[in-house]
Amino acid sequence: MGTTGFFDIRGRDWGPLAAPILILFVGLPIALNLFGWERDAASYLFVLPLKPSQLLLGKNLAVATALLLETGILAVILALIVNSWTWVWLVVPLTLSAIGCQLAVGNFVSVITPLRLPREGTDVFAQSTEQGCLAIASQTMSFFAIGLLLVPPVSAVVLVVAFGQALAPWIAVVIALGWGGLLYALSLAISSRLLRRRLPEVLGWVQVN
């Protein structure tokens, strides 16, 4: 066995399916603190004639669009490395499911425990001094929660790819899209109601001044 070991994905058809892992790391800081990045501009955001659900949906669409583009580019790069396009099409439903799971958790966290970012940096852990422990705790628990939520769609894809299509590919697609969509829809509905009640608190937490 070479020194590259497990991380050498050359010649492995499933290589491109690793691309959605990018979502957990790149999208996590933004998805879990949707309003914190606004800082003082949040006061203008919340006076817009929009429903809480529309505010969350708009931010979710922005995050999802960026993650889809980044994941798509990474999937193409991985496909070129492994020299196989067999399972590239499965990246799309798996990515959408991963985004749905992440935003489902992110909406709750953004409304319940919004975090204030300093003016001088964008490090998600560089919160104000009174929120350091809260930031670390919420990020850590959310990371594991998202990982657990991804078990059903990932398991379905694994059954297709690694076990000789023990599960029909179209069933895996339905499971991935249905699971991610269901979790996101429930989260959006509940988080919107919570945000309607907590607008003053959220604004107070994320403003720098």
C-alpha positions in Angstrom: 0.0 0.0 0.0 1.4 3.4 -1.0 1.8 6.3 1.3 -1.3 8.0 -0.2 -3.5 5.3 1.2 -7.2 6.1 1.6 -6.8 9.6 0.2 -5.7 8.4 -3.3 -9.0 8.4 -5.2 -7.5 7.9 -8.6 -9.3 5.2 -10.5 -12.2 5.2 -8.0 -15.5 5.8 -9.8 -17.1 7.2 -6.6 -14.5 9.9 -6.3 -16.8 12.8 -7.5 -19.4 11.9 -4.8 -16.9 13.2 -2.2 -17.6 16.7 -3.5 -20.6 17.4 -1.2 -18.3 17.1 1.8 -17.3 20.7 0.8 -20.7 21.8 1.9 -20.1 20.9 5.6 -17.0 22.9 5.8 -17.4 25.9 3.5 -21.1 26.5 4.1 -21.2 25.8 7.8 -20.0 29.3 9.1 -22.5 31.1 6.9 -25.5 28.8 7.2 -25.4 28.8 11.0 -25.1 32.6 11.3 -27.3 34.0 8.5 -28.0 37.3 10.2 -24.7 37.8 12.1 -22.9 38.6 8.8 -25.2 41.6 8.4 -23.8 43.3 11.6 -25.4 46.8 11.9 -27.0 46.5 8.4 -29.5 44.0 10.0 -31.5 47.0 11.2 -32.2 47.9 7.6 -32.9 44.3 6.6 -35.5 43.8 9.2 -37.5 46.9 8.2 -38.0 45.7 4.7 -41.7 44.8 3.9 -40.9 41.1 3.9 -42.2 38.1 5.9 -39.7 36.3 8.1 -40.1 33.3 5.8 -39.1 35.4 2.8 -36.0 36.7 4.6 -34.9 33.2 5.5 -35.7 31.9 2.0 -33.7 34.7 0.3 -30.7 34.1 2.4 -31.0 30.3 2.0 -31.2 30.7 -1.8 -28.0 32.8 -1.8 -26.1 30.2 0.3 -27.5 27.3 -1.7 -26.5 28.9 -5.1 -22.9 29.5 -4.0 -22.6 26.0 -2.6 -24.0 24.4 -5.7 -21.5 26.2 -7.9 -18.6 25.3 -5.7 -19.6 21.7 -5.3 -20.2 21.4 -9.0 -16.7 22.7 -9.8 -15.1 20.3 -7.3 -17.1 17.4 -8.7 -15.8 18.1 -12.2 -12.3 18.3 -10.9 -12.6 15.0 -9.0 -14.1 13.4 -12.1 -11.1 14.5 -14.1 -8.7 13.1 -11.5 -10.4 9.7 -11.3 -11.0 9.7 -15.0 -14.6 8.6 -14.6 -18.0 10.3 -15.0 -20.1 7.3 -14.1 -21.6 8.7 -10.9 -21.2 12.4 -11.4 -24.9 12.8 -12.0 -25.6 11.5 -8.4 -23.6 14.5 -7.1 -26.6 16.8 -7.8 -29.3 15.1 -5.7 -26.7 14.4 -3.0 -25.6 18.0 -2.9 -29.2 19.3 -2.8 -29.9 16.9 0.1 -26.8 18.0 1.9 -27.7 21.7 1.4 -31.2 21.0 2.6 -30.0 19.3 5.8 -27.5 22.1 6.5 -29.9 24.9 6.0 -32.5 23.0 8.1 -30.2 23.2 11.0 -28.7 26.6 10.1 -32.1 28.3 10.1 -32.8 27.2 13.7 -29.3 28.1 14.9 -29.4 31.5 13.2 -32.7 32.4 14.8 -32.2 30.8 18.3 -28.5 31.6 18.8 -27.5 34.5 16.5 -23.8 35.4 16.9 -22.2 38.8 16.7 -19.2 39.2 14.4 -16.5 41.8 15.0 -16.0 44.6 12.4 -12.4 43.7 11.7 -12.7 40.0 10.8 -14.9 37.3 9.4 -13.7 34.3 11.3 -16.8 32.5 12.6 -15.2 31.8 15.9 -14.0 35.4 16.4 -17.2 36.4 18.1 -17.6 39.0 20.8 -16.1 38.0 24.1 -19.4 37.1 25.7 -20.3 34.7 23.0 -17.2 32.6 22.6 -18.5 29.5 24.3 -21.9 29.8 22.6 -20.2 30.0 19.2 -18.1 26.9 19.8 -20.9 24.9 21.3 -23.5 25.8 18.6 -21.0 25.1 15.8 -19.9 21.8 17.2 -23.4 20.5 17.9 -24.7 21.7 14.6 -21.9 19.9 12.7 -22.7 16.6 14.3 -26.5 17.2 13.9 -26.0 17.8 10.1 -23.8 14.7 9.9 -26.5 12.6 11.5 -29.2 14.0 9.2 -27.1 13.1 6.2 -27.0 9.4 7.1 -30.2 8.4 5.1 -29.3 10.0 1.8 -25.7 9.0 2.0 -26.6 5.4 2.9 -29.0 5.3 -0.2 -26.2 6.5 -2.5 -23.7 4.0 -1.0 -26.1 1.1 -1.7 -26.2 2.2 -5.3 -22.5 2.8 -5.8 -20.7 0.4 -3.5 -23.0 -2.7 -3.4 -23.6 -3.4 -7.1 -26.7 -1.2 -7.2 -28.5 -3.0 -4.3 -30.8 -0.1 -4.5 -32.2 1.3 -7.8 -30.5 4.7 -8.6 -33.8 6.5 -9.0 -34.9 5.4 -5.5 -31.7 6.8 -4.1 -32.4 10.1 -5.9 -36.0 10.2 -4.5 -34.7 9.4 -1.0 -32.0 12.1 -1.2 -34.2 14.9 -2.6 -37.3 13.9 -0.5 -35.3 13.8 2.8 -33.5 17.0 2.2 -36.6 18.8 1.0 -38.8 17.6 3.9 -36.3 18.7 6.5 -35.8 22.0 4.9 -39.5 22.7 4.5 -40.2 21.9 8.2 -37.3 24.0 9.4 -38.3 27.0 7.2 -41.8 26.9 8.6 -40.8 26.6 12.2 -37.9 29.0 12.0 -40.0 31.6 10.3 -42.5 31.6 13.2 -39.6 31.8 15.7 -38.0 34.7 13.8 -41.3 36.6 13.9 -41.3 36.5 17.7 -37.5 37.1 18.1 -36.8 39.9 15.6 -35.8 42.4 18.4 -33.6 39.8 20.1 -31.9 38.7 16.9 -31.3 42.4 15.9 -29.8 43.1 19.3 -27.4 40.2 19.2 -26.0 40.8 15.8 -25.5 44.5 15.8 -21.9 45.6 16.5 -22.8 48.9 18.2 
